[in-house]
Amino acid sequence: MSDIELTLVQRCALLVLMAEAREVPNSYLENERKIVLKKKEHRDPLQAAGLIAVRQERRGGPVSMELTERGWSRAKAELGQPVPPRAGSAGAALYAVLDKVGQFIDRSKISPGEFFAPPIDDEIDVEPDVEARIRKAYGELAPRTGAWIMLDKIRRALGPISREEVDGALISLHRAPDVRLVPESNQKVLTDSERAAAVSIGNQDKHLIAIGV
C-alpha cells in the first residue's frame, strides 16, 4: 500500500527523485544528496509500497531507482505536508519552500513531472524551422485553435525529419506559453503508432498537443 508511514529519510528520497525526474543511482543519493537509503529499512518498504522502481542488473551490482506513478503522487502530496518530526530548522525551511512549490503547481495546473522536467539536452541540434513546421502542421490538422491533436498525426504530417529533431522541438515548444502537451488519460484506447509517437517529458509520455491555449 502507498499510505505507509514514511520516515524522514524516505520522504527526502522521494523528494529528490521527484526533483531529478529520472532514474537515479543509489550512489548519487548517498554521495551528492547525502541520503543514505538503507535497503531493508528504507528502500525495500518503498518498493513494496509501489512508490519506487528499483533496478539492479546483477547481484551485488549498482542499484538505481526512480519514482513510479504512485510514487509521483505520494511525492507531490509531500509538497503540502507539515514539517516532519525531528526535521530541524533546515527541514522547516525546506517544507516552507515545498509548500510554495505545491501551490504554484496547483495554480498553474501542471503536473509535478512538468515542473521538474529535466533541461533540454544541449547536444540535440534542432533545426530552427522544425518548431515552425510543427506549428504549421498543427494548424492544418486542428479544427480550431486549442484543439487536441495526436502527436502521431503531427509526426506523419512533418515527413522525413529525424525523431531526435522532432522530440527536441516538442520539448522546446512545451515551454512556450501557448503550447500544451499532455498524456492520453485513457491509455487503453491508444494504438501502437500513437504510443510510439509520444514524447517523454518529465518522466511522462505525452501523446497530445494543443497550440493557442
N, C-alpha and C positions, 0 to 999 in steps of 0.2 A: 504494500500500500504506500501511496505517496504522502500520506498525512503523518508520517513518523515524526517524532520529536527530534529535531536536528541539534547537534552540538554546535558550538560557535565555530569550530574548525570546519565542519561540514557546510555551514552557512557560507563561510568565507570561500570555500572551494567552489560552491555553486555560483557565487557572485563573480569569481574570477573567470570561471568557464563561460559565463554569460558575457562578460566583458570581452573575452577573447573571441567568442563566436566561432570557434573552430575546435578541432581535436588538439588537445594539449598534452605533451609528455608529462608524466609524473615528476620527472627531474626538473622540469620548468617550474612546476608549482613549488617544489622544495627550494630550488636554488635562486629563482628570480622573485617569487612571491612569498617565500618563507612560510609556506603552508605544508606542514608535514601530515599527509593524509595516510594514516596507518591502515593497512589492509583490512584486518578483522574489525577494528574499532570504528573506522570511518568509511573506507571505500566499499567494502562488501555490503553494509546496510544501504548505502546509496544506490548501489547496483541492484540489490534485491528489491528495493522500492521502485525501481524503474526510472530513477532520476538521472542516471548517467549510463553511458555505454562504455565499456572498458575493452581495450584491445591489447592483446599480448601475443605476438606472433609465435613465440616459442617459450617453453617452460623456463623460468628464470630470466627471461629477456626483458627489455624495457617495456614499460606499461604506458599507454596513452589513454586518454578518456575525453569524452565530450558530453554535453547535455543531450538528453532525449527530449521529445516534445513535452513529456510530463515534467522533465527537469526544467525546461524553459518556463513553464507555467509556475513551478514552485519557486524558481529564482525571481521571477517577476513579482510574485507575492511578497517576496522579501523586501521589495522596494518601499512598501508602506508599513513595515513592521516596527514596533517599538524597539528600543535598544535592548539587545540580549543581555541577560545577566552576566556579570563579570567581563563585559566588553571594554570597560575602562573609558577614559576620555577620548582615546583615538577611535574606539568603536562608536561612541556617542557622536563624534564629528562625522564619521563615515555614514551613519544612519540618517543624520540630518541631510547630508548630500543625497543619499539614496532616495529619501522621501521626495525631494525636489525633482530628481530624475524621473521617478514614477509619475509625479503629477504632470511633468512635461509630456511623457509618453502617452498618458491618458488624454491630455488636451489635444495633442497632435494626431490622435487616432492612428498611431503607427504601432507596429509590434516591437518588442524588445530586440528581436533579430535585426530589424531595420535600423534601430537606433545604434546598435553595437556592430553594425556591418563593418567588416574589415575594409581598409582603404583599397582603392583600385590598384592593381598591380601595375607599377610604373613601367614594367617591361612589356606590357601589352601595347603594341603600336596600332592605335586606332586611327584609320584614315579620317580626316576632318569631315568628309561628306557622308560617312556611314550614319551618324546620328540624323542628319538631314534626310537621308534616304529612308530611315525608319519612320520618321515623321511623315514623309510623303506617302509611304506605303500604308501607314495607319489612316491618313486622310482619305485614301482611295478605298479602303476597306470598311471604315467605320460609317454607320448610317447617320451618325450625328456626333458632335463634339462631346467627348467624355464617355462614349460608349466603350464597353469592354470587348477587346478583340484577343483571340488566342494568339500566343506567340508563334504557334505552328503556322498560322496563316501569314504572319508578318515575315517569318523566315523564308517561306516559299515565294512571297512576293518580291523579296530582295534579290533573289537569284544567286549567282555564284560569288558569294562573299564568305570568307573563312568563318568558321564557328567562333574562333578566338576573337576576331574583329567585332562580330555581331554581339557576342557576350560582353565585351569591353564597352561597346557603345550603349548597350542596355543598362549596364551598371552605372555608367556615367549619366544617362538620361534619368535614371531612378532618383538622382539627386536634384533634378530640375523641379521647380515648384509646381509646374503644370502637368507632371507625369506621375502616374501611379502604376506600380507593378505589384500584383498580389497572387497568392496561390489559389487554385480552384478549390472551393470549400468542400465540394463533393468529389473526392478524387476517384471514386469508383466509376465515374462517367468518363474519365479521361481515356482517350485512345492511346495506343503505343506511340504514335507520332507526336501527340500533344504532350505526353510525358517527356519524350526525348527532346522536345523543343524548349523545355523550361530552362530558365537561367537561375543559377544558385546565388542568392544574395542573403547574407546574414544567416547562413546555415539553413536556408529555407528555399525550396524550389518555387519560383514564380511562373505561373502559366498564362496570366492575362495582363494586358496593358491597356491603360486609358490615358489619353492625352487631351489637355484642355480642361482639366478638372480644377 
